[in-house]
Amino acid sequence: MTAGESDNSGHRARLRGRLLADGEALLDHELIEYLLALAIPRRDTKPLAKALLHEFGGIGGLLAADAEAIARVPGMGDTSVAAIKIAHAAAIRLVRGEVAARPVLANWQALLDYLRADMAHHAIERVRVLHLNSRNMLIRDELMSKGSVDEAALHVREVIRRAIDLGSAGIILVHNHPSGDPSPSRADIDLTRNIAEAGKRLGIAVHDHIVIGTQGHASLRSMGLI
């Protein structure tokens, strides 16, 4: 073992000790550094961790980034990209479990935490529809559309048809704004009202339309727009 390898081993041991004692004590770059160290055991991964966080604007953006985008960062290979994506998948699975365990409308903060974790940092606009049963339990969470940097197509007929197929008593519309600003657009408002009107005729309630951005979220229901 060279002197450099010995130094890295000691540094990683100290990181591991701090992680096991109190994971909250580690800085963002240290978390990513140790994660990468598991995938690249013979390399100093601190510079790579810092480069990744810089490239994607922080830990949230990094974890949510597409695998192809992460792989383009010099020094990243299939195994290290997979390490990043498995951390993201585990985090999403954890918060999604909180949403599925209780009625959604009575567990609103857990829903927002889940949606922010999963959608806030995406570089393209994605539209999802959450389908609820008569007890307001989540029965399906579906990605309906993926668009460009600032738009995604969603059609009233497709949303309502899918709700009928699933026997949904209610739905919640969700999409992200890659700009970071969650303020709803005129098109967002009009589309929501059209879907709500179509659903009303068939006994399908539109509980809300939530817009997610890195700067927060907007609820069209809370804003009195539906």
Residue pairs with C-beta under 8 A, 6 or more apart in sequence:
1 9
4 44
5 42
8 42
8 43
8 44
12 34
12 37
15 26
15 30
15 33
15 34
15 37
16 34
18 25
18 26
18 30
19 26
19 31
19 34
23 31
26 34
28 53
28 58
28 59
29 46
29 49
29 50
29 53
30 49
31 59
32 45
32 49
32 52
32 53
32 59
32 62
32 84
33 45
33 46
33 48
33 49
34 45
35 49
35 83
35 84
35 87
36 45
36 48
36 49
36 80
36 83
37 43
37 45
38 83
39 79
39 80
39 82
39 83
40 48
40 77
40 79
40 80
48 73
48 75
48 76
48 80
51 73
51 74
51 75
52 62
52 70
52 73
52 76
52 84
53 59
53 62
55 62
55 73
56 62
56 65
56 69
56 70
56 121
57 121
60 117
60 120
60 121
60 214
61 121
61 214
62 70
62 84
63 84
63 87
63 88
63 91
63 121
64 88
64 117
64 118
64 119
64 120
64 121
64 122
65 84
65 121
65 123
66 123
67 81
67 82
67 85
69 123
70 76
70 81
70 84
70 85
71 77
71 78
71 81
91 117
92 114
92 117
92 118
95 110
95 113
95 114
95 117
95 118
96 114
96 118
96 141
98 107
98 110
98 113
98 114
99 107
99 110
99 111
99 114
99 138
100 137
100 138
101 107
102 110
102 137
103 135
103 136
103 137
104 111
104 130
104 132
104 136
104 137
104 138
104 172
105 132
105 136
105 207
106 136
111 130
111 172
112 210
112 217
115 174
115 210
115 212
115 217
116 212
116 217
119 126
119 128
119 174
119 175
119 176
119 212
120 176
120 212
120 213
120 214
121 214
122 176
122 178
123 149
123 178
124 146
124 147
124 148
124 149
124 152
124 178
125 146
125 147
125 148
125 149
125 150
125 151
125 152
125 175
125 176
125 177
125 178
126 143
126 145
126 146
126 147
126 152
126 175
126 176
127 143
127 144
127 145
127 146
127 147
127 152
127 154
127 173
127 174
127 175
128 141
128 142
128 143
128 144
128 173
128 174
128 175
129 142
129 144
129 159
129 162
129 163
129 171
129 172
129 173
129 174
130 138
130 140
130 141
130 171
130 172
130 173
130 174
131 138
131 139
131 140
131 141
131 142
131 162
131 163
131 166
131 168
131 170
131 171
132 138
132 139
132 168
132 169
132 170
132 171
132 172
132 207
133 139
133 167
133 168
133 169
134 169
136 169
136 170
139 166
139 167
139 168
140 166
140 168
142 162
144 154
144 158
144 159
144 162
145 152
145 153
145 154
146 152
147 153
149 178
150 177
150 178
150 179
152 175
154 173
154 175
154 191
156 191
156 194
156 195
156 198
157 198
159 171
159 173
159 195
160 195
160 198
160 199
160 202
160 204
162 168
163 171
163 199
163 202
163 204
164 202
164 204
168 204
169 203
169 204
169 205
170 204
170 205
170 206
170 207
171 195
171 199
171 204
171 205
171 206
171 207
172 206
172 207
172 208
172 209
172 210
173 192
173 195
173 206
173 208
173 209
173 210
174 209
174 210
174 211
174 212
175 188
175 209
175 211
175 212
176 211
176 212
176 213
177 183
177 211
177 212
177 213
179 213
180 213
180 214
180 215
181 213
181 215
182 211
182 212
182 213
182 215
182 216
182 217
182 218
183 211
183 218
184 192
184 209
184 211
184 218
184 220
184 223
184 225
188 209
188 211
188 220
189 220
189 225
189 226
192 206
192 209
192 220
192 225
192 226
193 225
193 226
195 206
196 206
196 226
199 205
199 206
206 226
207 221
208 219
208 220
208 221
208 222
208 226
209 219
209 220
209 221
209 226
210 217
210 218
210 219
210 220
211 217
211 218
211 220
220 226
